[in-house]
């Protein structure tokens, strides 16, 4: 058998593929996510106070970077 990767563009395409799978013409294989995390899973990891502190550090670093004289 041959394995190909397909991008599903709309619900109708997915419905057609599911019908083909039901008729045993194809087998759908869900692709596993890469090693990186989905950003939505990180929501709430930092407390609001810690998030503000980190944002301040990032802003400070950006200012320092912009003021460098190389």
N, CA, C and O atoms as a GROMACS GRO file, in nm:
protein
  280
    1UNK      N    1   0.083  -0.118   0.000
    1UNK     CA    2   0.000   0.000   0.000
    1UNK      C    3   0.087   0.125   0.000
    1UNK      O    4   0.204   0.122   0.040
    2UNK      N    5   0.029   0.233  -0.045
    2UNK     CA    6   0.099   0.361  -0.051
    2UNK      C    7   0.037   0.456   0.050
    2UNK      O    8  -0.085   0.461   0.065
    3UNK      N    9   0.121   0.532   0.119
    3UNK     CA   10   0.073   0.630   0.216
    3UNK      C   11   0.099   0.769   0.159
    3UNK      O   12   0.211   0.801   0.118
    4UNK      N   13  -0.007   0.851   0.157
    4UNK     CA   14   0.007   0.989   0.112
    4UNK      C   15  -0.050   1.081   0.219
    4UNK      O   16  -0.136   1.041   0.298
    5UNK      N   17  -0.002   1.202   0.221
    5UNK     CA   18  -0.050   1.302   0.316
    5UNK      C   19  -0.144   1.396   0.242
    5UNK      O   20  -0.114   1.442   0.132
    6UNK      N   21  -0.259   1.424   0.303
    6UNK     CA   22  -0.362   1.507   0.240
    6UNK      C   23  -0.400   1.619   0.336
    6UNK      O   24  -0.416   1.596   0.456
    7UNK      N   25  -0.415   1.739   0.283
    7UNK     CA   26  -0.464   1.852   0.362
    7UNK      C   27  -0.615   1.861   0.342
    7UNK      O   28  -0.662   1.876   0.229
    8UNK      N   29  -0.690   1.852   0.451
    8UNK     CA   30  -0.836   1.861   0.445
    8UNK      C   31  -0.873   2.009   0.441
    8UNK      O   32  -0.838   2.085   0.531
    9UNK      N   33  -0.944   2.049   0.336
    9UNK     CA   34  -0.976   2.191   0.319
    9UNK      C   35  -1.114   2.230   0.369
    9UNK      O   36  -1.139   2.347   0.398
   10UNK      N   37  -1.205   2.133   0.380
   10UNK     CA   38  -1.338   2.166   0.431
   10UNK      C   39  -1.405   2.040   0.485
   10UNK      O   40  -1.354   1.929   0.470
   11UNK      N   41  -1.520   2.059   0.547
   11UNK     CA   42  -1.592   1.948   0.610
   11UNK      C   43  -1.642   1.847   0.507
   11UNK      O   44  -1.649   1.727   0.536
   12UNK      N   45  -1.676   1.893   0.388
   12UNK     CA   46  -1.724   1.802   0.284
   12UNK      C   47  -1.615   1.703   0.244
   12UNK      O   48  -1.642   1.584   0.225
   13UNK      N   49  -1.493   1.753   0.232
   13UNK     CA   50  -1.381   1.665   0.195
   13UNK      C   51  -1.360   1.559   0.303
   13UNK      O   52  -1.336   1.443   0.272
   14UNK      N   53  -1.369   1.600   0.429
   14UNK     CA   54  -1.353   1.504   0.538
   14UNK      C   55  -1.465   1.401   0.536
   14UNK      O   56  -1.441   1.282   0.560
   15UNK      N   57  -1.586   1.445   0.508
   15UNK     CA   58  -1.700   1.352   0.501
   15UNK      C   59  -1.680   1.249   0.390
   15UNK      O   60  -1.710   1.131   0.408
   16UNK      N   61  -1.629   1.294   0.276
   16UNK     CA   62  -1.603   1.202   0.165
   16UNK      C   63  -1.498   1.099   0.205
   16UNK      O   64  -1.513   0.980   0.179
   17UNK      N   65  -1.391   1.147   0.268
   17UNK     CA   66  -1.285   1.055   0.310
   17UNK      C   67  -1.337   0.954   0.414
   17UNK      O   68  -1.300   0.837   0.410
   18UNK      N   69  -1.421   1.000   0.505
   18UNK     CA   70  -1.477   0.909   0.605
   18UNK      C   71  -1.567   0.805   0.540
   18UNK      O   72  -1.570   0.689   0.583
   19UNK      N   73  -1.641   0.846   0.437
   19UNK     CA   74  -1.725   0.751   0.363
   19UNK      C   75  -1.639   0.647   0.293
   19UNK      O   76  -1.673   0.528   0.291
   20UNK      N   77  -1.528   0.691   0.236
   20UNK     CA   78  -1.437   0.598   0.169
   20UNK      C   79  -1.374   0.501   0.270
   20UNK      O   80  -1.352   0.385   0.239
   21UNK      N   81  -1.347   0.551   0.390
   21UNK     CA   82  -1.293   0.463   0.493
   21UNK      C   83  -1.397   0.360   0.535
   21UNK      O   84  -1.366   0.243   0.556
   22UNK      N   85  -1.521   0.404   0.546
   22UNK     CA   86  -1.630   0.313   0.585
   22UNK      C   87  -1.649   0.204   0.480
   22UNK      O   88  -1.683   0.090   0.513
   23UNK      N   89  -1.627   0.239   0.353
   23UNK     CA   90  -1.639   0.142   0.244
   23UNK      C   91  -1.513   0.057   0.228
   23UNK      O   92  -1.500  -0.021   0.134
   24UNK      N   93  -1.419   0.073   0.323
   24UNK     CA   94  -1.293  -0.002   0.324
   24UNK      C   95  -1.207   0.024   0.201
   24UNK      O   96  -1.129  -0.062   0.159
   25UNK      N   97  -1.221   0.143   0.144
   25UNK     CA   98  -1.139   0.182   0.030
   25UNK      C   99  -1.007   0.243   0.076
   25UNK      O  100  -0.903   0.228   0.011
   26UNK      N  101  -1.012   0.313   0.190
   26UNK     CA  102  -0.892   0.376   0.244
   26UNK      C  103  -0.892   0.358   0.395
   26UNK      O  104  -0.991   0.317   0.455
   27UNK      N  105  -0.779   0.391   0.456
   27UNK     CA  106  -0.771   0.392   0.602
   27UNK      C  107  -0.716   0.527   0.642
   27UNK      O  108  -0.609   0.567   0.597
   28UNK      N  109  -0.790   0.598   0.727
   28UNK     CA  110  -0.746   0.730   0.774
   28UNK      C  111  -0.653   0.712   0.894
   28UNK      O  112  -0.684   0.638   0.987
   29UNK      N  113  -0.540   0.781   0.889
   29UNK     CA  114  -0.442   0.776   0.996
   29UNK      C  115  -0.424   0.918   1.048
   29UNK      O  116  -0.381   1.007   0.974
   30UNK      N  117  -0.458   0.939   1.174
   30UNK     CA  118  -0.440   1.072   1.232
   30UNK      C  119  -0.291   1.097   1.253
   30UNK      O  120  -0.219   1.011   1.305
   31UNK      N  121  -0.247   1.215   1.213
   31UNK     CA  122  -0.107   1.251   1.229
   31UNK      C  123  -0.085   1.300   1.371
   31UNK      O  124  -0.159   1.385   1.421
   32UNK      N  125   0.017   1.246   1.435
   32UNK     CA  126   0.048   1.289   1.570
   32UNK      C  127   0.113   1.426   1.567
   32UNK      O  128   0.185   1.460   1.473
   33UNK      N  129   0.086   1.503   1.671
   33UNK     CA  130   0.147   1.636   1.682
   33UNK      C  131   0.296   1.619   1.703
   33UNK      O  132   0.344   1.518   1.755
   34UNK      N  133   0.369   1.722   1.661
   34UNK     CA  134   0.513   1.722   1.678
   34UNK      C  135   0.550   1.732   1.826
   34UNK      O  136   0.463   1.738   1.912
   35UNK      N  137   0.679   1.732   1.854
   35UNK     CA  138   0.723   1.736   1.993
   35UNK      C  139   0.688   1.866   2.064
   35UNK      O  140   0.684   1.869   2.187
   36UNK      N  141   0.664   1.973   1.989
   36UNK     CA  142   0.630   2.101   2.050
   36UNK      C  143   0.490   2.098   2.108
   36UNK      O  144   0.404   2.022   2.063
   37UNK      N  145   0.466   2.182   2.209
   37UNK     CA  146   0.334   2.188   2.271
   37UNK      C  147   0.247   2.289   2.199
   37UNK      O  148   0.296   2.386   2.142
   38UNK      N  149   0.119   2.264   2.201
   38UNK     CA  150   0.023   2.360   2.152
   38UNK      C  151   0.020   2.476   2.252
   38UNK      O  152   0.009   2.452   2.372
   39UNK      N  153   0.030   2.598   2.204
   39UNK     CA  154   0.038   2.712   2.294
   39UNK      C  155  -0.083   2.725   2.385
   39UNK      O  156  -0.072   2.777   2.496
   40UNK      N  157  -0.200   2.678   2.340
   40UNK     CA  158  -0.319   2.688   2.425
   40UNK      C  159  -0.306   2.601   2.550
   40UNK      O  160  -0.374   2.625   2.649
   41UNK      N  161  -0.219   2.500   2.546
   41UNK     CA  162  -0.199   2.416   2.664
   41UNK      C  163  -0.117   2.487   2.772
   41UNK      O  164  -0.114   2.444   2.887
   42UNK      N  165  -0.052   2.596   2.734
   42UNK     CA  166   0.032   2.669   2.829
   42UNK      C  167  -0.043   2.777   2.906
   42UNK      O  168   0.013   2.842   2.994
   43UNK      N  169  -0.171   2.796   2.871
   43UNK     CA  170  -0.250   2.900   2.937
   43UNK      C  171  -0.258   2.872   3.087
   43UNK      O  172  -0.291   2.762   3.130
   44UNK      N  173  -0.227   2.975   3.165
   44UNK     CA  174  -0.237   2.962   3.310
   44UNK      C  175  -0.114   2.905   3.377
   44UNK      O  176  -0.116   2.883   3.498
   45UNK      N  177  -0.008   2.880   3.303
   45UNK     CA  178   0.113   2.824   3.361
   45UNK      C  179   0.177   2.923   3.458
   45UNK      O  180   0.224   2.886   3.565
   46UNK      N  181   0.178   3.051   3.419
   46UNK     CA  182   0.234   3.155   3.504
   46UNK      C  183   0.122   3.231   3.574
   46UNK      O  184   0.014   3.252   3.517
   47UNK      N  185   0.148   3.271   3.696
   47UNK     CA  186   0.052   3.356   3.766
   47UNK      C  187   0.053   3.493   3.698
   47UNK      O  188   0.151   3.528   3.632
   48UNK      N  189  -0.055   3.571   3.713
   48UNK     CA  190  -0.057   3.705   3.652
   48UNK      C  191   0.061   3.792   3.695
   48UNK      O  192   0.115   3.869   3.616
   49UNK      N  193   0.100   3.780   3.822
   49UNK     CA  194   0.212   3.859   3.872
   49UNK      C  195   0.342   3.819   3.802
   49UNK      O  196   0.420   3.905   3.759
   50UNK      N  197   0.366   3.689   3.791
   50UNK     CA  198   0.487   3.640   3.726
   50UNK      C  199   0.487   3.677   3.578
   50UNK      O  200   0.592   3.710   3.522
   51UNK      N  201   0.372   3.670   3.514
   51UNK     CA  202   0.362   3.707   3.373
   51UNK      C  203   0.398   3.853   3.352
   51UNK      O  204   0.468   3.887   3.257
   52UNK      N  205   0.350   3.941   3.441
   52UNK     CA  206   0.383   4.084   3.431
   52UNK      C  207   0.532   4.106   3.453
   52UNK      O  208   0.594   4.188   3.386
   53UNK      N  209   0.589   4.033   3.548
   53UNK     CA  210   0.733   4.044   3.575
   53UNK      C  211   0.814   4.001   3.452
   53UNK      O  212   0.909   4.069   3.413
   54UNK      N  213   0.776   3.890   3.392
   54UNK     CA  214   0.846   3.842   3.272
   54UNK      C  215   0.831   3.939   3.156
   54UNK      O  216   0.926   3.963   3.081
   55UNK      N  217   0.711   3.995   3.140
   55UNK     CA  218   0.689   4.092   3.032
   55UNK      C  219   0.777   4.215   3.053
   55UNK      O  220   0.830   4.271   2.957
   56UNK      N  221   0.792   4.257   3.179
   56UNK     CA  222   0.880   4.370   3.209
   56UNK      C  223   1.025   4.340   3.174
   56UNK      O  224   1.095   4.425   3.121
   57UNK      N  225   1.070   4.218   3.205
   57UNK     CA  226   1.206   4.178   3.171
   57UNK      C  227   1.229   4.175   3.020
   57UNK      O  228   1.334   4.215   2.970
   58UNK      N  229   1.129   4.128   2.948
   58UNK     CA  230   1.139   4.125   2.802
   58UNK      C  231   1.148   4.267   2.747
   58UNK      O  232   1.231   4.295   2.661
   59UNK      N  233   1.063   4.356   2.796
   59UNK     CA  234   1.067   4.496   2.752
   59UNK      C  235   1.203   4.559   2.782
   59UNK      O  236   1.258   4.631   2.698
   60UNK      N  237   1.256   4.532   2.900
   60UNK     CA  238   1.387   4.586   2.938
   60UNK      C  239   1.495   4.534   2.843
   60UNK      O  240   1.581   4.611   2.798
   61UNK      N  241   1.491   4.405   2.813
   61UNK     CA  242   1.590   4.346   2.721
   61UNK      C  243   1.579   4.408   2.582
   61UNK      O  244   1.681   4.434   2.518
   62UNK      N  245   1.457   4.432   2.536
   62UNK     CA  246   1.438   4.494   2.405
   62UNK      C  247   1.496   4.635   2.403
   62UNK      O  248   1.561   4.675   2.306
   63UNK      N  249   1.471   4.710   2.510
   63UNK     CA  250   1.524   4.847   2.518
   63UNK      C  251   1.677   4.845   2.516
   63UNK      O  252   1.740   4.924   2.446
   64UNK      N  253   1.736   4.753   2.593
   64UNK     CA  254   1.882   4.742   2.596
   64UNK      C  255   1.936   4.705   2.457
   64UNK      O  256   2.038   4.758   2.413
   65UNK      N  257   1.866   4.616   2.390
   65UNK     CA  258   1.909   4.574   2.257
   65UNK      C  259   1.904   4.692   2.159
   65UNK      O  260   1.996   4.711   2.079
   66UNK      N  261   1.797   4.770   2.166
   66UNK     CA  262   1.782   4.884   2.076
   66UNK      C  263   1.882   4.996   2.104
   66UNK      O  264   1.912   5.075   2.015
   67UNK      N  265   1.932   5.004   2.227
   67UNK     CA  266   2.025   5.110   2.264
   67UNK      C  267   2.171   5.071   2.244
   67UNK      O  268   2.260   5.153   2.267
   68UNK      N  269   2.197   4.950   2.200
   68UNK     CA  270   2.336   4.906   2.185
   68UNK      C  271   2.404   4.987   2.074
   68UNK      O  272   2.339   5.033   1.981
   69UNK      N  273   2.533   5.004   2.085
   69UNK     CA  274   2.611   5.078   1.985
   69UNK      C  275   2.721   4.987   1.933
   69UNK      O  276   2.830   4.978   1.990
   70UNK      N  277   2.690   4.921   1.826
   70UNK     CA  278   2.788   4.830   1.764
   70UNK      C  279   2.825   4.885   1.628
   70UNK      O  280   2.906   4.826   1.558
   0.00000   0.00000   0.00000
